[in-house]
Amino acid sequence: MAEVGSVRSGPAQPPVEMRLRLAEHAHYVRMDDQVIVADMRSGRYLGLDGVGARLWELIGEQLGPEAIVERLHAEYEVSVDVLRRDVGELLQDLLRRHLVEQEPNIVSSAMSPT
């Protein structure tokens, strides 16, 4: 599995944490414990339930993969290792389907408040 979390560049560049966002053409509705996602470009639908539905909501908050894992770990009784694997796999699938997009959010000491 390819890691979605943090991507590190050469030593001269700061680490990059990918921020995620829902694609503009991905419309969704929450129904009980499910999220139904409609891809308005392809006309396809995807159903997410339980932790998958919660993950979708956290992507809507434009969190990065590691922040999503931390939030899910606080909310569910699942080990961090299992969450990293499962979140990574689902994010890869959502990215492949173009329902989720990523943008780099460069983190450096010059940008951090002191």
Protein Blocks (a to p, Z undefined) as FASTA:
>chain_A
ZZfkbccddfkbccddddddddfklccddehjaccdddfknopacddehjlmmmmmmmmn
opafklmmmmmmmmpccdfklmmmmmmmmmmmmmmnopaccddddddfklpcZZ
